[in-house]
Amino acid sequence: MKQSYNLKGERQFFESLPELKKVHGEERLSIAIIGSGIIGLSSAIWMQNAGHNVTIIDSNIPEAGRSYERASSYGNACTMAYGAVLPIAMPGVLRQVPGMLIDREGPLSIFWRDLPTLMPWLISFLKSSTPKEVDRIVGVLGILMRYAEAGNSFLIDSAGAQDLLVRNSCLYLYRNERQFSLAEPDIKLRQREGVNMQVLSAEAIREREPNLAPFYHKGLLFSDAYHVDNPHKLALRLFESFKKSGGSFIRSDVDRISSTNAGMELAFSNNKKLFDRAIIAAGSWSKSLARMVGDNIRLDTERGYHVFFPSSERLLSAPTCYPDTGFYLTPLSNGIRAAGTVELGGLDRPTRTVRTDVISRRAKRLLPKLGEPDSTWLGFRPSMPDSLPVIGLSPTDSRVAYAFGHGHIGLTLSGITGRLVCDLINGNKLPFDISDLRPDRY
């Protein structure tokens, strides 16, 4: 029997954003956006729409014929996950830490040699896992999610990318009764935040997904979720829209950020340029850029992997997740993207094939008709200990705004993040309180 969790009658889940204040003439600012991932592109288009002169600076800008693989926006799990209101650090995570240090094939792993560097982040991570903190964090993520679709609709329309959206929900699978019972507190938290869910029986799952191996007891269907068939194409279209609207770009890394009386001076490629404002939206690379401004932010890197299985056969109807392993299977028009496992580490470690081997084995076990993969990918997720992004003005220089640290939900929160940053720089009244996202909360 299908059980439904739906609070739409009590609270509208997707809320509208206030009309964007436009600037003209002398109010128009020159804005540098460092980073051309989905968050940077969103920020650029919102700022441009408000009337400002915007320049994107990045060595990895999405253009046809050029590599974009370094960006998390290239290799993510593709889902607009409006039910993702739970932090990574949940009550009981402390008991899992020894296993993370031992099991290299687990859903979340830490390597011993990285432990000293990771210690400040891990301590904050564990402090975030108390019931009181989790309750607070879920509330903040719930507010962000309720506004996320309004922000994303603006982006999708700006890029003319409606054809890339596949509105088919998202399925979570639980292997046995015990796993589903353990998930009940999570379900109640999502229910509290207005997430629309239906519980599916094993029979209903088989009817919906006949190609899945029957390693499930019950499922949870998120009806408001959907996915992007090709996130790289979305980035390309957003960038094209930005250029057509008069945006400029500099293909370079930023070597130095200096505060001057005249504005923010950015140095790059033996050159430098002055801007009225700067937005740092460079994902995992944002920590070192923030240090140039004078801010030390407790950001670290999750190294996430995917394996791609090319296939012309429609093996799945919707993205499918196994929460106990952190494992995702997303059906794309040209195959299946299998994503999962996270290792905490830095930007300079090589790819560890043990992780992609695990993904490949599990994917073929869960979808026996998959065949062999033809490519793998390693990306770097910017991760905060409390699973909340950094969105706010620099406490050192308010001419700098931060927009990074979204972890697993960068694509989902891209539109609302760009709008919030735009409102901050424009001096608009924000649609809701974002003090929990401030850069100096640690």
Secondary structure, DSSP 8 states (H G I E B T S, - for coil): --EEE--TTTS-SS----------GGG--EEEEE--SHHHHHHHHHHHHTT-EEEEE-SS---TTS--TTSHHHHS--EE-TT--S-S--TTGGGGHHHHHH-TTSSEEE-GGGHHHHHHHHHHHHHTTSHHHHHHHHHHHHHHHHHHHHHHHHHHHHHT-GGGEE---EEEEESSHHHHHHHHHHHHHHHHTT--EEEEEHHHHHHH-TTS-S--SEEEEETT-EEES-HHHHHHHHHHHHHHTT-EEE-S---EEEEETTEEEEEETTEEEEESEEEE--GGGHHHHHHHHT-----EEEEEEEEEEE-SS---SS-EEETTTTEEEEEETTEEEEEEEEEEE-SSS---HHHHHHHHHHHHHHSTT-----EEEEEEEEE-TTS--EEEE-SS-TTEEEEE-BGGGHHHHHHHHHHHHHHHHHT---SS--GGG-TT--
